[in-house]
Amino acid sequence: MDETKSLLASKTFWGIMICLLAPVLSKLGLRVSDDATIQMVAETLTSTLGAVVAIYGRITADKLIA
C-alpha cells in the first residue's frame, strides 16, 4: 500500500454510508412504507448491502486513504 486515494474513492467508506442510509432516513421521517414489516425489511437489506460493500472494500483495499 504505497499509493493513496481520497476518502470518496474508498469502497469501505461508501459501504458504511449505505449502512447508515436507511436508519438515518427513517429517523428523519422518510419511510419506504407505512407497513412496519416492509420498512424493517428495507432497512435490513440496505444495512446488509452496505456491510457487504464495506467488507469487500476493506478486503480488496490496496491504497491508503489520504
PyMOL Python script that loads the backbone (N, CA, C, O; Angstrom):
from pymol import cmd

cmd.read_pdbstr("""\
ATOM      1  N   MET A   1       0.823  -1.178   0.000  1.00  0.00           N
ATOM      2  CA  MET A   1       0.000   0.000   0.000  1.00  0.00           C
ATOM      3  C   MET A   1       0.868   1.243   0.000  1.00  0.00           C
ATOM      4  O   MET A   1       1.087   1.860   1.042  1.00  0.00           O
ATOM      5  N   ASP A   2       1.347   1.596  -1.141  1.00  0.00           N
ATOM      6  CA  ASP A   2       2.198   2.776  -1.203  1.00  0.00           C
ATOM      7  C   ASP A   2       1.525   3.948  -1.914  1.00  0.00           C
ATOM      8  O   ASP A   2       2.035   5.067  -1.861  1.00  0.00           O
ATOM      9  N   GLU A   3       0.403   3.719  -2.571  1.00  0.00           N
ATOM     10  CA  GLU A   3      -0.324   4.803  -3.218  1.00  0.00           C
ATOM     11  C   GLU A   3      -1.444   5.273  -2.296  1.00  0.00           C
ATOM     12  O   GLU A   3      -1.808   4.572  -1.352  1.00  0.00           O
ATOM     13  N   THR A   4      -1.988   6.454  -2.568  1.00  0.00           N
ATOM     14  CA  THR A   4      -3.090   6.960  -1.757  1.00  0.00           C
ATOM     15  C   THR A   4      -4.289   7.279  -2.636  1.00  0.00           C
ATOM     16  O   THR A   4      -4.173   7.404  -3.856  1.00  0.00           O
ATOM     17  N   LYS A   5      -5.450   7.410  -1.988  1.00  0.00           N
ATOM     18  CA  LYS A   5      -6.679   7.789  -2.680  1.00  0.00           C
ATOM     19  C   LYS A   5      -7.491   8.662  -1.737  1.00  0.00           C
ATOM     20  O   LYS A   5      -7.221   8.712  -0.537  1.00  0.00           O
ATOM     21  N   SER A   6      -8.481   9.345  -2.285  1.00  0.00           N
ATOM     22  CA  SER A   6      -9.324  10.188  -1.439  1.00  0.00           C
ATOM     23  C   SER A   6     -10.340   9.316  -0.706  1.00  0.00           C
ATOM     24  O   SER A   6     -10.599   8.177  -1.094  1.00  0.00           O
ATOM     25  N   LEU A   7     -10.900   9.869   0.345  1.00  0.00           N
ATOM     26  CA  LEU A   7     -11.907   9.161   1.123  1.00  0.00           C
ATOM     27  C   LEU A   7     -13.092   8.770   0.247  1.00  0.00           C
ATOM     28  O   LEU A   7     -13.647   7.683   0.406  1.00  0.00           O
ATOM     29  N   LEU A   8     -13.481   9.642  -0.669  1.00  0.00           N
ATOM     30  CA  LEU A   8     -14.638   9.377  -1.530  1.00  0.00           C
ATOM     31  C   LEU A   8     -14.389   8.266  -2.538  1.00  0.00           C
ATOM     32  O   LEU A   8     -15.338   7.779  -3.152  1.00  0.00           O
ATOM     33  N   ALA A   9     -13.158   7.858  -2.723  1.00  0.00           N
ATOM     34  CA  ALA A   9     -12.833   6.757  -3.623  1.00  0.00           C
ATOM     35  C   ALA A   9     -12.790   5.415  -2.886  1.00  0.00           C
ATOM     36  O   ALA A   9     -12.489   4.384  -3.487  1.00  0.00           O
ATOM     37  N   SER A  10     -13.088   5.431  -1.599  1.00  0.00           N
ATOM     38  CA  SER A  10     -12.997   4.231  -0.776  1.00  0.00           C
ATOM     39  C   SER A  10     -14.311   3.445  -0.775  1.00  0.00           C
ATOM     40  O   SER A  10     -15.356   3.989  -0.417  1.00  0.00           O
ATOM     41  N   LYS A  11     -14.264   2.166  -1.173  1.00  0.00           N
ATOM     42  CA  LYS A  11     -15.439   1.301  -1.129  1.00  0.00           C
ATOM     43  C   LYS A  11     -15.893   1.103   0.319  1.00  0.00           C
ATOM     44  O   LYS A  11     -17.092   1.020   0.586  1.00  0.00           O
ATOM     45  N   THR A  12     -14.957   1.029   1.239  1.00  0.00           N
ATOM     46  CA  THR A  12     -15.300   0.874   2.648  1.00  0.00           C
ATOM     47  C   THR A  12     -16.121   2.062   3.136  1.00  0.00           C
ATOM     48  O   THR A  12     -17.126   1.877   3.823  1.00  0.00           O
ATOM     49  N   PHE A  13     -15.709   3.267   2.793  1.00  0.00           N
ATOM     50  CA  PHE A  13     -16.445   4.475   3.176  1.00  0.00           C
ATOM     51  C   PHE A  13     -17.868   4.433   2.636  1.00  0.00           C
ATOM     52  O   PHE A  13     -18.818   4.697   3.372  1.00  0.00           O
ATOM     53  N   TRP A  14     -18.024   4.102   1.353  1.00  0.00           N
ATOM     54  CA  TRP A  14     -19.352   4.089   0.754  1.00  0.00           C
ATOM     55  C   TRP A  14     -20.203   2.969   1.328  1.00  0.00           C
ATOM     56  O   TRP A  14     -21.414   3.133   1.471  1.00  0.00           O
ATOM     57  N   GLY A  15     -19.601   1.843   1.657  1.00  0.00           N
ATOM     58  CA  GLY A  15     -20.349   0.767   2.312  1.00  0.00           C
ATOM     59  C   GLY A  15     -20.908   1.216   3.647  1.00  0.00           C
ATOM     60  O   GLY A  15     -22.054   0.911   3.978  1.00  0.00           O
ATOM     61  N   ILE A  16     -20.106   1.941   4.418  1.00  0.00           N
ATOM     62  CA  ILE A  16     -20.563   2.459   5.707  1.00  0.00           C
ATOM     63  C   ILE A  16     -21.681   3.477   5.492  1.00  0.00           C
ATOM     64  O   ILE A  16     -22.655   3.485   6.245  1.00  0.00           O
ATOM     65  N   MET A  17     -21.560   4.328   4.486  1.00  0.00           N
ATOM     66  CA  MET A  17     -22.606   5.308   4.207  1.00  0.00           C
ATOM     67  C   MET A  17     -23.921   4.622   3.836  1.00  0.00           C
ATOM     68  O   MET A  17     -24.992   5.069   4.246  1.00  0.00           O
ATOM     69  N   ILE A  18     -23.839   3.540   3.062  1.00  0.00           N
ATOM     70  CA  ILE A  18     -25.040   2.782   2.699  1.00  0.00           C
ATOM     71  C   ILE A  18     -25.658   2.163   3.948  1.00  0.00           C
ATOM     72  O   ILE A  18     -26.879   2.172   4.104  1.00  0.00           O
ATOM     73  N   CYS A  19     -24.825   1.624   4.840  1.00  0.00           N
ATOM     74  CA  CYS A  19     -25.323   1.035   6.096  1.00  0.00           C
ATOM     75  C   CYS A  19     -26.118   2.057   6.900  1.00  0.00           C
ATOM     76  O   CYS A  19     -27.142   1.724   7.495  1.00  0.00           O
ATOM     77  N   LEU A  20     -25.654   3.276   6.916  1.00  0.00           N
ATOM     78  CA  LEU A  20     -26.284   4.322   7.723  1.00  0.00           C
ATOM     79  C   LEU A  20     -27.485   4.969   7.042  1.00  0.00           C
ATOM     80  O   LEU A  20     -28.285   5.631   7.703  1.00  0.00           O
ATOM     81  N   LEU A  21     -27.619   4.790   5.746  1.00  0.00           N
ATOM     82  CA  LEU A  21     -28.639   5.487   4.976  1.00  0.00           C
ATOM     83  C   LEU A  21     -30.064   5.217   5.465  1.00  0.00           C
ATOM     84  O   LEU A  21     -30.773   6.159   5.818  1.00  0.00           O
ATOM     85  N   ALA A  22     -30.495   3.969   5.493  1.00  0.00           N
ATOM     86  CA  ALA A  22     -31.882   3.655   5.837  1.00  0.00           C
ATOM     87  C   ALA A  22     -32.248   4.063   7.262  1.00  0.00           C
ATOM     88  O   ALA A  22     -33.292   4.688   7.454  1.00  0.00           O
ATOM     89  N   PRO A  23     -31.433   3.738   8.270  1.00  0.00           N
ATOM     90  CA  PRO A  23     -31.806   4.156   9.626  1.00  0.00           C
ATOM     91  C   PRO A  23     -31.868   5.682   9.788  1.00  0.00           C
ATOM     92  O   PRO A  23     -32.751   6.197  10.473  1.00  0.00           O
ATOM     93  N   VAL A  24     -30.951   6.387   9.170  1.00  0.00           N
ATOM     94  CA  VAL A  24     -30.947   7.846   9.289  1.00  0.00           C
ATOM     95  C   VAL A  24     -32.178   8.435   8.598  1.00  0.00           C
ATOM     96  O   VAL A  24     -32.846   9.303   9.160  1.00  0.00           O
ATOM     97  N   LEU A  25     -32.479   7.970   7.386  1.00  0.00           N
ATOM     98  CA  LEU A  25     -33.656   8.469   6.687  1.00  0.00           C
ATOM     99  C   LEU A  25     -34.930   8.156   7.457  1.00  0.00           C
ATOM    100  O   LEU A  25     -35.849   8.973   7.499  1.00  0.00           O
ATOM    101  N   SER A  26     -34.987   6.981   8.065  1.00  0.00           N
ATOM    102  CA  SER A  26     -36.140   6.600   8.867  1.00  0.00           C
ATOM    103  C   SER A  26     -36.312   7.528  10.068  1.00  0.00           C
ATOM    104  O   SER A  26     -37.428   7.940  10.385  1.00  0.00           O
ATOM    105  N   LYS A  27     -35.213   7.852  10.729  1.00  0.00           N
ATOM    106  CA  LYS A  27     -35.262   8.764  11.876  1.00  0.00           C
ATOM    107  C   LYS A  27     -35.685  10.164  11.457  1.00  0.00           C
ATOM    108  O   LYS A  27     -36.267  10.903  12.251  1.00  0.00           O
ATOM    109  N   LEU A  28     -35.397  10.532  10.213  1.00  0.00           N
ATOM    110  CA  LEU A  28     -35.790  11.836   9.692  1.00  0.00           C
ATOM    111  C   LEU A  28     -37.242  11.846   9.202  1.00  0.00           C
ATOM    112  O   LEU A  28     -37.751  12.879   8.766  1.00  0.00           O
ATOM    113  N   GLY A  29     -37.896  10.693   9.280  1.00  0.00           N
ATOM    114  CA  GLY A  29     -39.295  10.611   8.887  1.00  0.00           C
ATOM    115  C   GLY A  29     -39.529  10.174   7.457  1.00  0.00           C
ATOM    116  O   GLY A  29     -40.678  10.105   7.020  1.00  0.00           O
ATOM    117  N   LEU A  30     -38.477   9.878   6.715  1.00  0.00           N
ATOM    118  CA  LEU A  30     -38.619   9.393   5.342  1.00  0.00           C
ATOM    119  C   LEU A  30     -38.680   7.874   5.368  1.00  0.00           C
ATOM    120  O   LEU A  30     -37.706   7.211   5.726  1.00  0.00           O
ATOM    121  N   ARG A  31     -39.813   7.333   4.989  1.00  0.00           N
ATOM    122  CA  ARG A  31     -40.013   5.896   5.088  1.00  0.00           C
ATOM    123  C   ARG A  31     -40.328   5.306   3.709  1.00  0.00           C
ATOM    124  O   ARG A  31     -40.894   5.984   2.851  1.00  0.00           O
ATOM    125  N   VAL A  32     -39.962   4.058   3.511  1.00  0.00           N
ATOM    126  CA  VAL A  32     -40.256   3.338   2.272  1.00  0.00           C
ATOM    127  C   VAL A  32     -41.742   2.981   2.242  1.00  0.00           C
ATOM    128  O   VAL A  32     -42.392   3.053   1.199  1.00  0.00           O
ATOM    129  N   SER A  33     -42.261   2.596   3.405  1.00  0.00           N
ATOM    130  CA  SER A  33     -43.642   2.158   3.503  1.00  0.00           C
ATOM    131  C   SER A  33     -44.172   2.447   4.901  1.00  0.00           C
ATOM    132  O   SER A  33     -43.403   2.547   5.858  1.00  0.00           O
ATOM    133  N   ASP A  34     -45.484   2.581   5.012  1.00  0.00           N
ATOM    134  CA  ASP A  34     -46.100   2.734   6.327  1.00  0.00           C
ATOM    135  C   ASP A  34     -46.199   1.387   7.039  1.00  0.00           C
ATOM    136  O   ASP A  34     -46.374   1.333   8.256  1.00  0.00           O
ATOM    137  N   ASP A  35     -46.086   0.309   6.280  1.00  0.00           N
ATOM    138  CA  ASP A  35     -46.101  -1.033   6.865  1.00  0.00           C
ATOM    139  C   ASP A  35     -44.773  -1.272   7.583  1.00  0.00           C
ATOM    140  O   ASP A  35     -43.709  -1.200   6.967  1.00  0.00           O
ATOM    141  N   ALA A  36     -44.837  -1.555   8.878  1.00  0.00           N
ATOM    142  CA  ALA A  36     -43.623  -1.720   9.693  1.00  0.00           C
ATOM    143  C   ALA A  36     -42.757  -2.876   9.202  1.00  0.00           C
ATOM    144  O   ALA A  36     -41.531  -2.791   9.259  1.00  0.00           O
ATOM    145  N   THR A  37     -43.367  -3.944   8.727  1.00  0.00           N
ATOM    146  CA  THR A  37     -42.598  -5.100   8.253  1.00  0.00           C
ATOM    147  C   THR A  37     -41.805  -4.748   7.005  1.00  0.00           C
ATOM    148  O   THR A  37     -40.624  -5.079   6.906  1.00  0.00           O
ATOM    149  N   ILE A  38     -42.440  -4.086   6.062  1.00  0.00           N
ATOM    150  CA  ILE A  38     -41.752  -3.690   4.829  1.00  0.00           C
ATOM    151  C   ILE A  38     -40.627  -2.709   5.154  1.00  0.00           C
ATOM    152  O   ILE A  38     -39.539  -2.804   4.587  1.00  0.00           O
ATOM    153  N   GLN A  39     -40.880  -1.781   6.051  1.00  0.00           N
ATOM    154  CA  GLN A  39     -39.856  -0.819   6.455  1.00  0.00           C
ATOM    155  C   GLN A  39     -38.657  -1.535   7.085  1.00  0.00           C
ATOM    156  O   GLN A  39     -37.508  -1.213   6.780  1.00  0.00           O
ATOM    157  N   MET A  40     -38.927  -2.504   7.962  1.00  0.00           N
ATOM    158  CA  MET A  40     -37.849  -3.244   8.618  1.00  0.00           C
ATOM    159  C   MET A  40     -37.034  -4.043   7.602  1.00  0.00           C
ATOM    160  O   MET A  40     -35.806  -4.089   7.684  1.00  0.00           O
ATOM    161  N   VAL A  41     -37.714  -4.667   6.653  1.00  0.00           N
ATOM    162  CA  VAL A  41     -37.014  -5.430   5.612  1.00  0.00           C
ATOM    163  C   VAL A  41     -36.149  -4.500   4.765  1.00  0.00           C
ATOM    164  O   VAL A  41     -35.008  -4.839   4.451  1.00  0.00           O
ATOM    165  N   ALA A  42     -36.671  -3.344   4.393  1.00  0.00           N
ATOM    166  CA  ALA A  42     -35.907  -2.382   3.587  1.00  0.00           C
ATOM    167  C   ALA A  42     -34.666  -1.914   4.342  1.00  0.00           C
ATOM    168  O   ALA A  42     -33.582  -1.840   3.765  1.00  0.00           O
ATOM    169  N   GLU A  43     -34.817  -1.598   5.628  1.00  0.00           N
ATOM    170  CA  GLU A  43     -33.674  -1.156   6.427  1.00  0.00           C
ATOM    171  C   GLU A  43     -32.652  -2.275   6.593  1.00  0.00           C
ATOM    172  O   GLU A  43     -31.447  -2.031   6.526  1.00  0.00           O
ATOM    173  N   THR A  44     -33.122  -3.486   6.805  1.00  0.00           N
ATOM    174  CA  THR A  44     -32.213  -4.623   6.973  1.00  0.00           C
ATOM    175  C   THR A  44     -31.442  -4.905   5.689  1.00  0.00           C
ATOM    176  O   THR A  44     -30.233  -5.132   5.725  1.00  0.00           O
ATOM    177  N   LEU A  45     -32.138  -4.893   4.554  1.00  0.00           N
ATOM    178  CA  LEU A  45     -31.462  -5.144   3.272  1.00  0.00           C
ATOM    179  C   LEU A  45     -30.443  -4.055   2.956  1.00  0.00           C
ATOM    180  O   LEU A  45     -29.341  -4.345   2.489  1.00  0.00           O
ATOM    181  N   THR A  46     -30.808  -2.813   3.209  1.00  0.00           N
ATOM    182  CA  THR A  46     -29.882  -1.708   2.954  1.00  0.00           C
ATOM    183  C   THR A  46     -28.646  -1.822   3.838  1.00  0.00           C
ATOM    184  O   THR A  46     -27.521  -1.657   3.366  1.00  0.00           O
ATOM    185  N   SER A  47     -28.855  -2.100   5.109  1.00  0.00           N
ATOM    186  CA  SER A  47     -27.721  -2.237   6.024  1.00  0.00           C
ATOM    187  C   SER A  47     -26.840  -3.428   5.661  1.00  0.00           C
ATOM    188  O   SER A  47     -25.614  -3.349   5.737  1.00  0.00           O
ATOM    189  N   THR A  48     -27.469  -4.527   5.269  1.00  0.00           N
ATOM    190  CA  THR A  48     -26.703  -5.715   4.878  1.00  0.00           C
ATOM    191  C   THR A  48     -25.885  -5.445   3.621  1.00  0.00           C
ATOM    192  O   THR A  48     -24.716  -5.823   3.544  1.00  0.00           O
ATOM    193  N   LEU A  49     -26.500  -4.791   2.634  1.00  0.00           N
ATOM    194  CA  LEU A  49     -25.771  -4.441   1.412  1.00  0.00           C
ATOM    195  C   LEU A  49     -24.588  -3.540   1.734  1.00  0.00           C
ATOM    196  O   LEU A  49     -23.486  -3.748   1.227  1.00  0.00           O
ATOM    197  N   GLY A  50     -24.814  -2.551   2.567  1.00  0.00           N
ATOM    198  CA  GLY A  50     -23.730  -1.654   2.956  1.00  0.00           C
ATOM    199  C   GLY A  50     -22.604  -2.379   3.663  1.00  0.00           C
ATOM    200  O   GLY A  50     -21.430  -2.105   3.412  1.00  0.00           O
ATOM    201  N   ALA A  51     -22.951  -3.299   4.541  1.00  0.00           N
ATOM    202  CA  ALA A  51     -21.929  -4.065   5.255  1.00  0.00           C
ATOM    203  C   ALA A  51     -21.115  -4.923   4.290  1.00  0.00           C
ATOM    204  O   ALA A  51     -19.896  -5.025   4.427  1.00  0.00           O
ATOM    205  N   VAL A  52     -21.776  -5.534   3.328  1.00  0.00           N
ATOM    206  CA  VAL A  52     -21.074  -6.363   2.339  1.00  0.00           C
ATOM    207  C   VAL A  52     -20.116  -5.497   1.514  1.00  0.00           C
ATOM    208  O   VAL A  52     -18.977  -5.896   1.274  1.00  0.00           O
ATOM    209  N   VAL A  53     -20.566  -4.328   1.085  1.00  0.00           N
ATOM    210  CA  VAL A  53     -19.702  -3.426   0.320  1.00  0.00           C
ATOM    211  C   VAL A  53     -18.510  -2.981   1.164  1.00  0.00           C
ATOM    212  O   VAL A  53     -17.383  -2.934   0.672  1.00  0.00           O
ATOM    213  N   ALA A  54     -18.757  -2.653   2.439  1.00  0.00           N
ATOM    214  CA  ALA A  54     -17.669  -2.219   3.319  1.00  0.00           C
ATOM    215  C   ALA A  54     -16.647  -3.328   3.542  1.00  0.00           C
ATOM    216  O   ALA A  54     -15.442  -3.083   3.497  1.00  0.00           O
ATOM    217  N   ILE A  55     -17.118  -4.527   3.777  1.00  0.00           N
ATOM    218  CA  ILE A  55     -16.205  -5.663   3.985  1.00  0.00           C
ATOM    219  C   ILE A  55     -15.412  -5.945   2.716  1.00  0.00           C
ATOM    220  O   ILE A  55     -14.198  -6.143   2.770  1.00  0.00           O
ATOM    221  N   TYR A  56     -16.094  -5.962   1.576  1.00  0.00           N
ATOM    222  CA  TYR A  56     -15.409  -6.176   0.299  1.00  0.00           C
ATOM    223  C   TYR A  56     -14.359  -5.088   0.066  1.00  0.00           C
ATOM    224  O   TYR A  56     -13.238  -5.375  -0.355  1.00  0.00           O
ATOM    225  N   GLY A  57     -14.731  -3.845   0.342  1.00  0.00           N
ATOM    226  CA  GLY A  57     -13.803  -2.740   0.167  1.00  0.00           C
ATOM    227  C   GLY A  57     -12.572  -2.874   1.042  1.00  0.00           C
ATOM    228  O   GLY A  57     -11.456  -2.586   0.607  1.00  0.00           O
ATOM    229  N   ARG A  58     -12.774  -3.305   2.257  1.00  0.00           N
ATOM    230  CA  ARG A  58     -11.644  -3.458   3.181  1.00  0.00           C
ATOM    231  C   ARG A  58     -10.735  -4.591   2.730  1.00  0.00           C
ATOM    232  O   ARG A  58      -9.512  -4.466   2.796  1.00  0.00           O
ATOM    233  N   ILE A  59     -11.321  -5.702   2.269  1.00  0.00           N
ATOM    234  CA  ILE A  59     -10.525  -6.865   1.838  1.00  0.00           C
ATOM    235  C   ILE A  59      -9.721  -6.549   0.578  1.00  0.00           C
ATOM    236  O   ILE A  59      -8.579  -6.987   0.436  1.00  0.00           O
ATOM    237  N   THR A  60     -10.324  -5.786  -0.334  1.00  0.00           N
ATOM    238  CA  THR A  60      -9.658  -5.523  -1.618  1.00  0.00           C
ATOM    239  C   THR A  60      -8.842  -4.219  -1.615  1.00  0.00           C
ATOM    240  O   THR A  60      -8.276  -3.849  -2.643  1.00  0.00           O
ATOM    241  N   ALA A  61      -8.778  -3.536  -0.492  1.00  0.00           N
ATOM    242  CA  ALA A  61      -8.059  -2.248  -0.432  1.00  0.00           C
ATOM    243  C   ALA A  61      -6.583  -2.439  -0.775  1.00  0.00           C
ATOM    244  O   ALA A  61      -5.925  -3.354  -0.280  1.00  0.00           O
ATOM    245  N   ASP A  62      -6.085  -1.559  -1.627  1.00  0.00           N
ATOM    246  CA  ASP A  62      -4.668  -1.612  -1.985  1.00  0.00           C
ATOM    247  C   ASP A  62      -4.007  -0.237  -1.921  1.00  0.00           C
ATOM    248  O   ASP A  62      -2.830  -0.085  -2.249  1.00  0.00           O
ATOM    249  N   LYS A  63      -4.785   0.769  -1.491  1.00  0.00           N
ATOM    250  CA  LYS A  63      -4.258   2.125  -1.371  1.00  0.00           C
ATOM    251  C   LYS A  63      -4.663   2.704  -0.027  1.00  0.00           C
ATOM    252  O   LYS A  63      -5.725   2.376   0.501  1.00  0.00           O
ATOM    253  N   LEU A  64      -3.834   3.548   0.516  1.00  0.00           N
ATOM    254  CA  LEU A  64      -4.157   4.260   1.750  1.00  0.00           C
ATOM    255  C   LEU A  64      -5.064   5.430   1.451  1.00  0.00           C
ATOM    256  O   LEU A  64      -5.021   5.995   0.358  1.00  0.00           O
ATOM    257  N   ILE A  65      -5.884   5.794   2.417  1.00  0.00           N
ATOM    258  CA  ILE A  65      -6.737   6.970   2.273  1.00  0.00           C
ATOM    259  C   ILE A  65      -5.959   8.198   2.773  1.00  0.00           C
ATOM    260  O   ILE A  65      -5.418   8.201   3.878  1.00  0.00           O
ATOM    261  N   ALA A  66      -5.918   9.225   1.940  1.00  0.00           N
ATOM    262  CA  ALA A  66      -5.187  10.431   2.315  1.00  0.00           C
ATOM    263  C   ALA A  66      -6.038  11.657   2.095  1.00  0.00           C
ATOM    264  O   ALA A  66      -5.590  12.774   2.356  1.00  0.00           O
TER     265      ALA A  66
END
""", "prot")
cmd.dss("prot")
cmd.show_as("cartoon", "prot")
cmd.util.cbc("prot")
cmd.orient("prot")
